[in-house]
C-alpha cells in the first residue's frame, strides 16, 4: 500500500491519540475522531482499492455474505494488546469503506460519565422498561453498559444482552451475564429476544430497538416481570414515546399506549457536547422518572404534556435538556454557541442571558 499503513498501526494510533473512532474513506488519508472532532493524518489519501482491502481482509464467508446481502456489516474483534474494536463497513460508490470504534476496556464511574444519580435508582427496579436515547455517538452504549454493570455488581440474577456488536465484555460479578452478538449468535434482534425469554432472564439488555417486532417483544417482556434496558435512536423524551407508539398500526396503538404507560420506568435522552476548551466532551441529558402523573399523561396520549412533567418533576431528579444545558453553561463547561445550537428553546436563553442581539 502506498501509505505503508497497516490495520494494526491504525489501531495503535487510535489508542495513542485516545480517539473514539477511525475512518477509512477513499480519497482521504486516515482520519481519527478525537474529543468529537475529526483529525486527518498527514499522509497520502487512500485509493478505493486500498480501503476495500482493509475492509474485506479477514472477513469470514458468512460476514461477506451479510455484506453482500445487507450492503453493510457491523462486527467486533478483540486485539491482544489494544482491546476491543467495533467495525462498521458500508458502501460508497459501490466500494466498501470503514468506521472503526475503539471500545473501552474500563467502565468509567457515573460521576466521570456525568450521568444523573437517579439512574442508579432505576437499576434497582425489579421489572419494566428503561430507555436510553440519543443520536449516533451520544454515548448510549456506554450508559447501557454502565447500568448493566451496576446490576451485575449488586444483584444475584441472570442478565442477557443482545448487541450489534458486543463493545464491552462483562465479567460475572454477582450476576450471570450472557452477551449475544447479532449475526454471530442470533440472526436479528427480535429472534434473539424471543429466544432470550426462554433462557430464564431477570434483566434483558437490547443494543437497539430498531423495528416494530423488537419494540413489541420488549414491551411484552417488560410487562411480564423482566427489567428491560434498551437504546433507541431518538432525540428527546417526547420524540421517544411518539416514535414507539408510531411504529404500530392505528388499531394496535391503544394497546401499546397502555403497555407503555404500565411498564415504562424511565427515559434518559443524552447528547455529548464539546467543552469550552474543545479538549473533551460533556454529557447533557433529559431524564424522565416515570411517576403516577406521567403515567396518566401517557394513558391519555398527550405526549406534549410530558415536557411539563419533566419541569414539574425537578425535585425528584427529572430535568429537561434545556435545564441540563443551562447548568453546564453556568458552570462554564460549554460555550454560549453550544448552548444555543443544542437547546430546544434557544430564544428563552437569548432573553435569559440578555444576548438577544448577538
TILO-398213 format. One record per residue (C-alpha): residue in one letter; z, y, x. Coordinates in nm, 2 decimals. Layout:
<sites>
   aa        z        y        x
    A        Z        Y        X
...
</sites>
This chain:
<sites>
   aa        z        y        x
    X     0.00     0.00     0.00
    X    -0.09     0.34     0.13
    X     0.26     0.48     0.07
    X     0.44     0.19     0.25
    X     0.69     0.18    -0.04
    X     0.83    -0.15    -0.15
    X     1.03    -0.20    -0.47
    X     1.34    -0.27    -0.26
    X     1.30     0.06    -0.07
    X     1.27     0.25    -0.40
    X     1.58     0.08    -0.54
    X     1.78     0.17    -0.22
    X     1.66     0.53    -0.26
    X     1.77     0.54    -0.62
    X     2.12     0.43    -0.53
    X     2.13     0.67    -0.23
    X     2.03     0.97    -0.44
    X     2.26     0.85    -0.73
    X     1.95     0.85    -0.95
    X     1.98     0.72    -1.31
    X     1.61     0.63    -1.32
    X     1.30     0.57    -1.11
    X     0.95     0.65    -1.25
    X     0.63     0.50    -1.10
    X     0.33     0.68    -1.25
    X    -0.04     0.66    -1.14
    X    -0.15     0.98    -0.97
    X     0.21     1.08    -0.87
    X     0.44     0.99    -0.59
    X     0.76     0.80    -0.68
    X     1.00     1.01    -0.90
    X     1.37     0.99    -0.95
    X     1.59     1.13    -1.23
    X     1.90     1.29    -1.07
    X     2.15     1.46    -1.30
    X     1.90     1.47    -1.57
    X     1.62     1.63    -1.37
    X     1.31     1.48    -1.22
    X     1.26     1.49    -0.84
    X     0.93     1.39    -0.68
    X     0.92     1.22    -0.34
    X     0.73     1.39    -0.06
    X     0.47     1.12    -0.04
    X     0.11     1.03    -0.13
    X     0.05     0.97    -0.50
    X     0.03     0.61    -0.62
    X    -0.30     0.47    -0.74
    X    -0.31     0.29    -1.08
    X    -0.37    -0.04    -0.88
    X    -0.06     0.02    -0.67
    X     0.16     0.09    -0.98
    X     0.01    -0.22    -1.16
    X     0.10    -0.43    -0.86
    X     0.46    -0.31    -0.87
    X     0.47    -0.37    -1.25
    X     0.33    -0.73    -1.25
    X     0.48    -0.86    -0.93
    X     0.74    -1.13    -1.01
    X     0.69    -1.14    -1.39
    X     0.72    -1.49    -1.54
    X     0.44    -1.63    -1.76
    X     0.65    -1.56    -2.07
    X     0.71    -1.20    -1.97
    X     0.34    -1.15    -1.91
    X     0.27    -1.29    -2.25
    X     0.51    -1.05    -2.41
    X     0.35    -0.76    -2.22
    X     0.00    -0.87    -2.33
    X     0.12    -0.90    -2.69
    X     0.35    -0.60    -2.73
    X     0.18    -0.38    -2.47
    X     0.53    -0.31    -2.34
    X     0.81    -0.51    -2.18
    X     1.17    -0.45    -2.11
    X     1.39    -0.68    -1.88
    X     1.67    -0.66    -1.64
    X     1.74    -0.81    -1.30
    X     2.03    -0.81    -1.05
    X     1.99    -0.73    -0.68
    X     2.24    -0.89    -0.44
    X     2.35    -0.56    -0.28
    X     2.23    -0.29    -0.52
    X     2.34    -0.43    -0.86
    X     2.16    -0.44    -1.19
    X     1.84    -0.26    -1.29
    X     1.66    -0.23    -1.63
    X     1.28    -0.23    -1.60
    X     1.06    -0.09    -1.88
    X     0.68    -0.15    -1.84
    X     0.44     0.04    -2.06
    X     0.07     0.11    -2.06
    X    -0.11     0.44    -1.99
    X    -0.49     0.45    -2.00
    X    -0.47     0.07    -2.02
    X    -0.28     0.03    -1.69
    X     0.09    -0.06    -1.66
    X     0.35     0.19    -1.53
    X     0.72     0.17    -1.49
    X     1.05     0.33    -1.57
    X     1.34     0.16    -1.40
    X     1.70     0.24    -1.50
    X     1.97     0.20    -1.23
    X     2.25     0.03    -1.43
    X     2.62     0.10    -1.35
    X     2.83    -0.18    -1.20
    X     3.16     0.00    -1.27
    X     3.26     0.13    -1.61
    X     3.39     0.48    -1.60
    X     3.70     0.58    -1.79
    X     3.69     0.76    -2.12
    X     3.81     1.08    -1.95
    X     3.53     1.06    -1.69
    X     3.27     1.00    -1.96
    X     3.41     1.29    -2.17
    X     3.45     1.07    -2.48
    X     3.70     1.17    -2.75
    X     4.03     0.98    -2.76
    X     3.97     0.88    -3.12
    X     3.71     0.64    -3.00
    X     3.99     0.41    -2.87
    X     4.14     0.40    -3.21
    X     3.81     0.29    -3.36
    X     3.80    -0.01    -3.13
    X     4.13    -0.14    -3.29
    X     3.97    -0.17    -3.63
    X     3.95    -0.54    -3.74
    X     3.62    -0.51    -3.92
    X     3.35    -0.26    -4.03
    X     3.06    -0.07    -3.87
    X     3.08     0.17    -3.58
    X     2.76     0.36    -3.48
    X     2.68     0.53    -3.15
    X     2.37     0.76    -3.19
    X     2.16     0.99    -2.98
    X     1.83     1.04    -2.81
    X     1.70     0.82    -2.52
    X     1.91     0.89    -2.21
    X     2.21     1.03    -2.40
    X     2.44     0.76    -2.28
    X     2.46     0.54    -2.59
    X     2.46     0.21    -2.39
    X     2.73     0.34    -2.16
    X     2.95     0.43    -2.46
    X     2.88     0.09    -2.63
    X     2.99    -0.09    -2.31
    X     3.30     0.13    -2.27
    X     3.41     0.03    -2.63
    X     3.33    -0.34    -2.57
    X     3.54    -0.32    -2.25
    X     3.83    -0.16    -2.44
    X     3.83    -0.45    -2.69
    X     3.78    -0.71    -2.41
    X     4.09    -0.56    -2.23
    X     4.32    -0.56    -2.53
    X     4.23    -0.83    -2.79
    X     4.21    -1.21    -2.79
    X     3.88    -1.25    -2.97
    X     3.52    -1.35    -2.93
    X     3.27    -1.08    -2.86
    X     2.89    -1.14    -2.88
    X     2.63    -0.89    -2.78
    X     2.26    -0.87    -2.82
    X     2.09    -0.63    -2.57
    X     1.74    -0.52    -2.47
    X     1.81    -0.59    -2.19
    X     2.16    -0.65    -2.05
    X     2.26    -0.35    -1.84
    X     2.63    -0.41    -1.77
    X     2.78    -0.76    -1.73
    X     3.12    -0.80    -1.88
    X     3.38    -1.04    -1.73
    X     3.61    -1.23    -1.96
    X     3.94    -1.04    -1.98
    X     4.15    -1.11    -2.29
    X     3.83    -1.18    -2.49
    X     3.55    -1.43    -2.47
    X     3.23    -1.23    -2.41
    X     2.88    -1.37    -2.47
    X     2.59    -1.15    -2.38
    X     2.24    -1.24    -2.50
    X     1.92    -1.07    -2.39
    X     1.61    -1.01    -2.60
    X     1.32    -1.23    -2.52
    X     1.53    -1.43    -2.27
    X     1.79    -1.57    -2.51
    X     1.68    -1.45    -2.86
    X     1.33    -1.37    -2.99
    X     1.44    -1.04    -3.17
    X     1.75    -0.86    -3.28
    X     1.75    -0.99    -3.63
    X     1.71    -1.36    -3.54
    X     1.97    -1.32    -3.27
    X     2.21    -1.16    -3.52
    X     2.16    -1.43    -3.77
    X     2.24    -1.69    -3.51
    X     2.55    -1.49    -3.39
    X     2.70    -1.52    -3.73
    X     2.72    -1.90    -3.69
    X     2.90    -1.87    -3.35
    X     3.24    -1.76    -3.48
    X     3.24    -1.40    -3.35
    X     3.50    -1.14    -3.42
    X     3.31    -0.85    -3.26
    X     2.93    -0.80    -3.25
    X     2.76    -0.55    -3.02
    X     2.40    -0.46    -3.11
    X     2.20    -0.29    -2.84
    X     1.99    -0.11    -3.10
    X     1.95    -0.13    -3.48
    X     1.57    -0.09    -3.49
    X     1.45    -0.20    -3.83
    X     1.53    -0.29    -4.19
    X     1.62    -0.65    -4.12
    X     1.86    -0.57    -3.83
    X     2.03    -0.30    -4.03
    X     2.07    -0.52    -4.34
    X     2.22    -0.81    -4.14
    X     2.45    -0.57    -3.95
    X     2.58    -0.42    -4.28
    X     2.64    -0.77    -4.42
    X     2.83    -0.88    -4.10
    X     3.04    -0.56    -4.11
    X     3.13    -0.63    -4.48
    X     3.22    -0.99    -4.42
    X     3.51    -0.94    -4.17
    X     3.33    -0.87    -3.84
    X     3.36    -0.55    -3.63
    X     3.00    -0.44    -3.56
    X     2.93    -0.18    -3.29
    X     2.57    -0.07    -3.27
    X     2.35     0.21    -3.13
    X     2.09     0.39    -3.33
    X     1.82     0.64    -3.22
    X     1.91     0.93    -3.44
    X     2.01     1.29    -3.37
    X     2.31     1.37    -3.59
    X     2.56     1.21    -3.82
    X     2.38     1.33    -4.14
    X     2.05     1.21    -4.00
    X     2.20     0.87    -3.92
    X     2.32     0.79    -4.27
    X     1.99     0.92    -4.42
    X     1.79     0.70    -4.18
    X     1.99     0.39    -4.26
    X     1.95     0.43    -4.64
    X     1.59     0.55    -4.60
    X     1.46     0.23    -4.43
    X     1.53     0.04    -4.76
    X     1.31     0.04    -5.07
    X     1.43     0.27    -5.35
    X     1.56    -0.02    -5.57
    X     1.78    -0.15    -5.29
    X     1.93     0.19    -5.19
    X     2.22     0.20    -5.44
    X     2.35    -0.13    -5.30
    X     2.30    -0.02    -4.94
    X     2.49     0.31    -5.01
    X     2.78     0.11    -5.15
    X     2.78    -0.13    -4.84
    X     2.77     0.17    -4.61
    X     3.05     0.36    -4.79
    X     3.27     0.05    -4.78
    X     3.21    -0.07    -4.43
    X     3.14     0.23    -4.21
    X     3.43     0.32    -3.98
    X     3.29     0.59    -3.77
    X     2.98     0.75    -3.61
    X     2.96     0.91    -3.27
    X     2.65     1.12    -3.21
    X     2.60     1.23    -2.85
    X     2.40     1.44    -2.61
    X     2.41     1.47    -2.23
    X     2.37     1.83    -2.11
    X     2.32     1.99    -1.77
    X     2.63     2.16    -1.63
    X     2.62     2.52    -1.53
    X     2.57     2.44    -1.16
    X     2.30     2.18    -1.25
    X     2.48     1.92    -1.03
    X     2.58     1.69    -1.31
    X     2.58     1.63    -1.69
    X     2.84     1.67    -1.95
    X     2.88     1.50    -2.29
    X     2.86     1.69    -2.62
    X     2.93     1.49    -2.93
    X     2.97     1.49    -3.30
    X     3.23     1.25    -3.44
    X     3.29     1.12    -3.79
    X     3.61     0.92    -3.85
    X     3.54     0.78    -4.20
    X     3.82     0.85    -4.45
    X     3.85     0.85    -4.83
    X     3.68     1.18    -4.88
    X     3.38     1.10    -4.67
    X     3.35     0.76    -4.84
    X     3.33     0.94    -5.17
    X     3.06     1.17    -5.04
    X     2.86     0.86    -4.92
    X     2.90     0.69    -5.26
    X     2.75     0.99    -5.43
    X     2.47     1.00    -5.16
    X     2.55     1.37    -5.10
    X     2.47     1.34    -4.73
    X     2.46     1.71    -4.65
    X     2.83     1.73    -4.75
    X     2.92     1.51    -4.46
    X     2.88     1.81    -4.23
    X     3.16     1.99    -4.43
    X     3.37     1.67    -4.39
    X     3.33     1.70    -4.01
    X     3.45     2.06    -4.02
    X     3.74     1.98    -4.25
    X     3.85     1.68    -4.05
    X     3.90     1.86    -3.72
    X     4.28     1.79    -3.74
    X     4.20     1.42    -3.75
    X     3.98     1.44    -3.44
    X     3.65     1.49    -3.61
    X     3.41     1.75    -3.48
    X     3.06     1.89    -3.53
    X     2.81     1.91    -3.25
    X     2.83     2.29    -3.26
    X     3.21     2.29    -3.22
    X     3.17     2.05    -2.92
    X     2.91     2.27    -2.77
    X     3.12     2.59    -2.82
    X     3.42     2.42    -2.65
    X     3.20     2.33    -2.34
    X     3.06     2.68    -2.33
    X     3.40     2.85    -2.35
    X     3.53     2.61    -2.07
    X     3.24     2.74    -1.86
    X     3.08     2.39    -1.83
    X     2.74     2.47    -1.99
    X     2.53     2.78    -1.99
    X     2.46     3.01    -2.29
    X     2.09     2.89    -2.29
    X     2.20     2.53    -2.31
    X     2.44     2.61    -2.59
    X     2.17     2.78    -2.80
    X     1.90     2.52    -2.73
    X     2.12     2.23    -2.84
    X     2.30     2.40    -3.13
    X     2.25     2.31    -3.50
    X     2.31     2.67    -3.60
    X     2.22     2.89    -3.29
    X     2.24     3.22    -3.49
    X     2.61     3.16    -3.55
    X     2.66     3.16    -3.18
    X     2.45     3.47    -3.12
    X     2.67     3.65    -3.36
    X     3.00     3.50    -3.24
    X     2.93     3.59    -2.87
    X     2.76     3.92    -2.96
    X     2.44     3.83    -2.78
    X     2.21     3.85    -3.08
    X     1.96     4.08    -2.89
    X     1.93     3.85    -2.59
</sites>
